[in-house]
């Protein structure tokens, strides 16, 4: 139904300091990591049910391109990336 890979699904982790995208294949995997401070933009292309996303870096690495996401999952990912970029407040 989509261009996403159903045999070797990709995964993405949004951590407080970085985003890691793993794309699996027959022998091994490819991993791309972008530091949170180097995220320059997040673009989503949302259809009726599925979405694709591009996370661009200002740090010189290639953008992370993700296809075949459920629309709701893509929206959550966008929110998580934006939340990870929000400045933290120091109580004091």
Secondary structure, DSSP 8 states (H G I E B T S, - for coil): --SS-SSS--EEEE-SSEEEEEEE-SSSEEEEEEEGGGEEEEEEEE-SSEEEEEEEESSSS--EEEEEEEHHHHHHHHHHHHHHHS------
